[in-house]
Amino acid sequence: MDAIVSIRNMTVDFDQGHRFVRALHGISLDVGRGEAVGIVGESGCGKSITWLAALGLLGKRARVGGRVMMGSKSLLELDENGLADIRGGKIAMIFQDPSSSLNPVHRIGRQLGEALRLHRGLRGSAAKAEAKRLLDRVGISNAAQRLNEYPHELSGGMNQRVMIAMALAGEPEVLIADEPTTALDVTIQAQILDLLRELSADNEMALVLISHDLGVVADMTERVAVMYCGRIIEQAATDTLFSRPVHPYTRGLIAALPDIVGPKRRLASIPGTVPPPDRLPPGCSFAPRCARADQACTDRQPELAGIGGDGHDVSCLHAAELATNAIREAASNEMERA
Amino acid sequence: MLRYTLLRIFRALITVTLIVSLAFVILRMSGDPAIIILGPEAPPEAYAAFRANWGLDQPIWIQYLKYFGAVSQGDLGNSMRDGRSALQVVGERVPLTLAITIPALLLKILIGLPAGICAALYRNTYIDRLIMTVSVMGFTVPSFVLGLVLALIFAVKLGWLPSGGSDTWQHAILPILTMGLIGAAVIARFTRSAMLEVLGQPYIRSASAKGLVWRDVVTSHALPNAAIPTLTIVGFMVGSLVAGAVVVESVFSWPGVGRLLVTAVANRDLAVVQVILLFIGFTMVFANLTVDLLYGWVDPRLRTKQLQAGS
């Protein structure tokens, strides 16, 4: 698959006044045309930072390294105007808290109109008609009236629909959805996710779903990257990742999910806590919490490398051994079920 | 909205009533005007005549009712000094005070707003530190000290400007500068923190993510929101247009309301003091009312609340 956005060796360092703290340690990630990619990890692992950095949205205190290619354009080298064309035009983004992501003092119509003016050159009645069409498209009833309302007059779910409509306004090739349903009620969550799935299929728009919710990611995406402490530690096709997880961290995350069917059991949790970015342990960042860790793990930082030939990459010194176990386990689960 | 406005006005009237009453109580408690105006060595008959003349020999509650009745009919009494209507005595000083406080207010806004916005946009750079250092100085130095320092530099050392009086427009410059610089420091601090608060909000990031260049993000998304808290402090300054110049007028011998207040209090010229307090109360209350109504205009969230409160 040809990548539409390709991130290579991205690093992010934050200026803490007297020193730099590295938050992202060389991320490489491709997103194909129309592909749905999930990025999973605990909060603070760098999943949002990756995309904010790619779009130059981290502000002056962040130093971003590596490369982000979109077609022939190198995003990190663009000036402000160049980036402004990409933002919302080629890559749109929606965020966790829709109600505070919309400006409280401007009407919905004005905020939508802004995106239409920037990326489609629409103004006046043409912009208004298109804004109304977009609100209709994302399932907002009474679209014409809503255009004249303020964000606080709409529910959180409605505001997220407005954010999605605003993202669609620029007809982007990639939509980054950063925890799009975390702040919403469960019933609304499903509606928003269905909408995202439908829109990305209709518009051949790639979807990057950033989430800590494995269930959502399993349901929505074709490929998943798992992040821990500013690194991708495992990535694979979604089916593969959930049926044969290899990295002990991924396995821990999946084991921590409650089963919907089957006997009741205690949820397995991963011991310890995520170390802060300025106090990472030597070697593999996960080693202190890992049951499989040995001396080698604290001596050496493992590289993300392929196991098997199907694009399943794992960053673990014991990947080969764990992979064999995973296959055996998957097979025995299969047997049990049969 | 109408009911909300009426409610506000009703509350404002209560506030004014309280001001009128407090003015009465405090002034009656603070010494006998007869002794102060006639001097300590006047004959007892003179005191009695003075008291009878001004109604000071009657019980305090009758004085209060009479006073209150007169005030509510617009009769604010006469100055005990020269017998003229107190309203007239104060009224002729008001333009002089406004002549320095209004330009000072403009100066505060013209310097304070851009300085605060700049400091916030260039947060933690030398620009921010410079603006904030100057602002803290303006904030902490009392106005009489700054006034004296300015007079020392521009009047005494350089001889460019007069140090006191009100004969020419040049006399107004130092008082305006003194008040303007101090007020600008206050506005700059408020504006900076309001801007920083707004710039950290998620909608600023999403405005950038939508493809607006930074300048447009600031002008159409950050500034309108930062205006809301800044309005409070500017409104307060509008409220003190009449009263805010007491110290500066005294320092520069500017014959405005502030200086009249000082002399009237010293002389126990009750009617004049009462009129001034009423003026101050009215402008404060009116400014607050205006700010409350303006809030609804700049912040649609409050507008809805007002509608709900009003309906």
Contacts between the chains, C-beta under 8 A, distances in Angstrom:
chain1	res1	chain2	res2	distance
A	52	B	205	7.9
A	55	B	209	6.6
A	57	B	205	6.1
A	57	B	208	5.7
A	57	B	209	6.0
A	80	B	213	5.6
A	80	B	214	6.5
A	81	B	213	6.5
A	84	B	211	4.8
A	84	B	212	6.7
A	84	B	213	5.0
A	85	B	211	6.8
A	86	B	211	7.7
A	87	B	208	6.7
A	87	B	209	5.5
A	87	B	210	6.6
A	87	B	211	4.3
A	88	B	209	6.4
A	88	B	210	4.2
A	88	B	211	3.5
A	89	B	211	5.7
A	92	B	209	7.3
A	92	B	210	7.7
A	93	B	206	7.4
A	93	B	209	4.4
A	94	B	206	8.0
A	95	B	202	6.0
A	95	B	205	7.3
A	95	B	206	6.0
A	95	B	209	7.9
A	97	B	202	5.8
A	100	B	201	6.4
A	100	B	202	4.5
A	100	B	203	6.3
A	101	B	202	4.7
A	101	B	203	5.6
A	101	B	205	7.6
A	101	B	206	4.3
A	102	B	203	5.8
A	102	B	206	7.2
A	103	B	203	4.5
A	103	B	207	6.8
A	103	B	221	5.3
A	103	B	224	8.0
A	103	B	225	7.1
A	104	B	203	7.3
A	104	B	225	7.0
A	104	B	299	7.5
A	104	B	300	7.0
A	104	B	301	5.8
A	105	B	224	4.9
A	105	B	225	5.8
A	105	B	298	6.9
A	105	B	299	6.4
A	105	B	300	6.1
A	106	B	220	7.8
A	106	B	221	7.7
A	106	B	224	7.6
A	107	B	300	8.0
A	114	B	207	8.0
A	114	B	210	6.7
A	114	B	212	6.9
A	114	B	220	7.8
A	115	B	210	5.1
A	115	B	211	6.9
A	118	B	210	7.0
A	118	B	211	4.7
A	118	B	212	6.8
A	119	B	211	6.2
A	150	B	300	4.4
A	150	B	301	7.2
A	150	B	304	7.8
A	152	B	300	7.2
A	152	B	301	4.9
A	152	B	304	6.9
A	153	B	304	6.9
A	163	B	206	7.2
A	166	B	210	6.4
A	170	B	210	7.7
A	170	B	211	6.6
